[in-house]
Amino acid sequence: MTETPAAAAEIADQAAYAAAVQTAVAASAAYYGAGDSTLDDDAFDRLVRGIAAYEEAHPGHVLAESPVGKVAGGAVVGDVPHTVPMLSLDNVFSPDDLVSWAAGLERRIGRPVARWSVEPKLDGLAISARYRGGRLVQLVTRGDGTAGEDVSHAIGLVRGLPDRLTEPVTVELRGEVLMTHAQFEAATTARTEAGGTPFANPRSAAAGSLRTRERTYAVEMTFFAYGALPLGEALPAHDLPHSEIMTWVAALGAATTDSTPVAGTTCASVREIQARVDAIAALRAELAFGIDGIVVKADHSADQRDAGLSSRAPRWAVAYKLPATEKITKLVGVEWNVGRTGVIAPRAVLEPVEVDGSVITYATLHNAADIARRDLRVGDHVTVYKAGDVIPRVEAPVVHLRTGDEQPIPAPECCPRCGDAIDDSQQRWRCVRGRGCHAVASVRYAVGRDQLDIEGLGEKIIDQLVAAGLITDFADLFTLTRDDLLTLDRMGETSTDNLLAAFDAARRKPLNKVFCALGIRGTGRSMSRRIARHFGTMDEIRAADADAFQEVEGVGPERAALLTAEIADLDALIGRLAAAGLTMTEPGTVPRSARLAAEAEAAEAAAEPGEATPAEADADLPLAGLSVVVTGSMTGPLAALTRNEVNELVERAGGRAASSVSARTSLLVAGEKAGSKRTKAESLDVEIVTPEEFAARVAAYL
Ligand code: IVH
C-alpha cells in the first residue's frame, strides 16, 4: 500500500527554530516565486513538520512569520483579489491517516459522506482562469490565496485552456498549470538555445514560464481543471456533485484529468478510495506529467457545505501525498561507457541519494548533445528523477546553487575502450569499430541463456578467443575447429567436445533466438519473438522495409528506421550465420509474404468455406487475442521456467506477452509477491490467475 513515512526535522532549541523558520520562508518564497527553491519537496515538508512539532511543544516561542498553517507558507502576495480564496489542502501520508481523516470528516458532518471523488494531485501551479460569455479573459495565480498575480499574458501558451468554450458561459475554472515531461524537454532546449539557464524541473519551468512577460523563445504548458466557480452569475452546474461539475467542464472544452489514464473517479467507501490511490500510484511512472499525490474530496455539495473550511484548507478534501520522485544531489562526474553495439554513452555519477525507495548513484545522460542542451557541469547540484522501475535520470542543474567552481564536462576525444576514432555524425556517438569495439560484450550477449544459450562459453574463454584473433564476432564461433579450442587455457578434450555440441545445439535454435543474438538496438527478447513470428524467415526480415516493420506490434517509425539500418549493417554477419548452418526460420509460423498472398486470395474468393486461413488457425489457440502479463515468482509446473520461458509459453499458446499492466491487458498471471502489477490489474478489473491455473490452461503447450 502507498505510504510515505518522512520524519519531521529535529529542532533542538529556540535558535534552531528561528533558523528553520527563516529557511522555510525563503524556500517557500522561491518555490512560489521564480520556482527555484533550494529545498526539494521532501526536505521542505520535513522542515515544516519539524517547525510545527517545535511550536506545539513551545507555544510561547511561535514566530509571526512561521509558515505553519499558512497558504503558500505565507510567501507571496498578488494584486488581483480572488472571488473565493484559493486554499491549500491538508495532507495524509498513509492508509491509517486516510481512515482517520475520513472518520473525522464524517463525525463533523454527523453522517457518512454520500460519495467520494478521487483524482490525481497535479504537480504544477494553481491557476484561476476567468471566462466571460465563453471567452477566456483573465489568468490569475494563487498568490497568497486571497489575491494573486495577473498572468493573462500567458493566454495562448497553455494547452487545455481554450480561448473560447463550447458554450457562452461565465465561469471561473480552477486548476493546475504544469509542463508535461515532453513540454519540459522542449522548453529546456528552447531556453538554453536562446542563451538562458535551464529550469530545475517541470514545476519550476511552468512557474517561471507563466510569469515571464517577454520571451524570445516559445514554450507550451498544460492546464487541467479541478474545479469551477460562479463568476458573478449562477452556474448552470450549480449544486451538482464535484464529479458531475467536472464532466460539465470537460464538455465546455477545457482539459480535465478525464483525458488521462488517472481520470477522476468516484468511490463509495474508504477501502475503494485506498484501492484507487494505489492504482494511481502504480500508474505514476507512466504518466506524461508529474503528480505528487492523490486528492480525495467529498463529492456532494451538501457534504462539502456541512464540512466547511478552515482558514487554510477545505475540510472536505485532503491530499494523500506520494513519496517524492525528485531529489537534489551533486553531479560528481561523468563516465563514458562503450556498449556492445559500440555506442559510447555518458552516465552521470552522483553523490548517493535516496529517491522513491532506492539509493541512486548513477543516472542516464543520453548523449553529448544532451549534456550541452542541459548545460550540465561537474560539481553542479542537479535534480534527479526516479519513479517505480524507471531508470533514474538527471533532469537539470540547479543553477542558482552554482558557486562558480563547476567545471565543463569533458567529452572523450577517442573511443574510451579501444582508442580508435569516434563517429560523431549522429547524436549517439559510436566507436568507428561499431560492434567490433566491444566484441567480448556482443559475443557474451549472443551466447546468453535467452539467445543462443551456449553453455560452457564463459567470459574467460570469449576473452581468449578474441585476444587470440580467433573470433571477431559470434558468427566466427561456428567456424572454430576442435584444434582451435584445444589451444585455449583450461580447455581439455571433454570440455572442447561439450562446447562443440553446444554450438550444434545453437544451430538448431529458432529464428527468434538467432535474431535476438544479433543484439540489434531497440530489440529484446519479446520484440525478437514478435519480429520472427511476423516475418517467419530471416530472408523476409532482411528484405523488409520500414513500413513492413511497422506492422509489428510496438514498432513505430523511429524504431522501424533503426531496425532497417541495423539489419543492413549486420547483413554480412547474418550471411555468415546462415552459411554456418544456423536456423533461419521460425517453426510454426507462416512467412509474411505467404500470409499476405493467402489473405489477398481469401479476400478475392470471399472466403470460401473450407481450409482455415493462418489467422483463423491462430484463433483456436487458448490465448488467442489475449495480452498476458506475468509477475511474481512462479510455482507449480511453471516453477522451473525463467520469465522469458513463461513469456515464450504465452506466445506459443497464441497470446501476446506484455511487461506492464494497462487497460489493454487481458490476463495477469500473478505468482507470489506479485506487488504493484497485481494492484493495478485489480483496479482495472483485469482477470488474475495463479501460476497453477495458468499452467492448466496452457498445459498442451508446456
Ligand atoms: S482541489 C480548495 N484538486 O494542490 C482547494 N487541488 O496543496 C481545492 N492541486 O492549491 C484544491 N491537483 O493547486 C485540488 N486535483 C486537484 C489538485 C489540486 C493539484 C493543487 C492545488 C492546490 C494544492 C494544494
Residues whose N, C-alpha, C, O or C-beta is under 5 A from the ligand:
A	BS01	IVH	L87 S88 L89 E119 P120 K121 L122 L125 A126 E176 Y226 V295 P314
